[in-house]
Amino acid sequence: MKSLQEKIEWYTFWYWVYWLFSLVVLLGVLVLGIFFYFTDFQEVVTVSQLFLLMLLMLLAIYLRMTALHYHTILMDLKKMAARPRRPRPRPQERRPSDES
């Protein structure tokens, strides 16, 4: 089992990977959207290009949701790491004088 610090580093890495990749996909959606807007729409843009744009938008939403999920897990792990650890209570020994 990984230590808490290793888990924090792992989830931080994957959070940034998903978040940055979603930005790349959103940039692609923006470029395609601008291309579709400034061209003669009915003559140039095909249905398959619109379907590609829709798939890219869904991929961007999926990547953002996954990054948000990893961020939530990361915040929970950081809360666990910030909590001070309490020592386990020792079992109390019974003294013979306590018995009546």
GIUR-V869566 format. One record per pair of residues at least 6 apart in sequence whose C-alpha atoms are under 8 Angstrom apart, sorted by the first residue. I is the first residue (numbers start at 1). GAP is how many residues later the second one is. D is the distance in whole Angstrom. If there is no record, write none. Layout:
i | gap | d
I | GAP | D
I | GAP | D
This chain:
i | gap | d
4 | 73 | 7
4 | 77 | 7
5 | 76 | 8
7 | 70 | 8
8 | 66 | 6
8 | 69 | 6
8 | 70 | 7
11 | 59 | 6
11 | 60 | 8
11 | 62 | 8
11 | 63 | 6
12 | 58 | 8
12 | 59 | 8
12 | 62 | 7
14 | 53 | 8
14 | 56 | 7
15 | 51 | 8
15 | 52 | 5
15 | 53 | 8
15 | 55 | 6
15 | 56 | 6
16 | 51 | 7
18 | 45 | 6
18 | 46 | 7
18 | 48 | 7
18 | 49 | 5
19 | 44 | 7
19 | 45 | 6
19 | 48 | 6
21 | 42 | 7
22 | 37 | 8
22 | 38 | 5
22 | 39 | 8
22 | 41 | 5
22 | 42 | 6
23 | 37 | 8
25 | 31 | 7
25 | 32 | 8
25 | 34 | 7
25 | 35 | 6
26 | 30 | 8
26 | 31 | 7
26 | 34 | 6
28 | 28 | 8
29 | 24 | 6
29 | 27 | 6
29 | 28 | 7
32 | 21 | 7
33 | 20 | 8
36 | 9 | 7
39 | 6 | 8
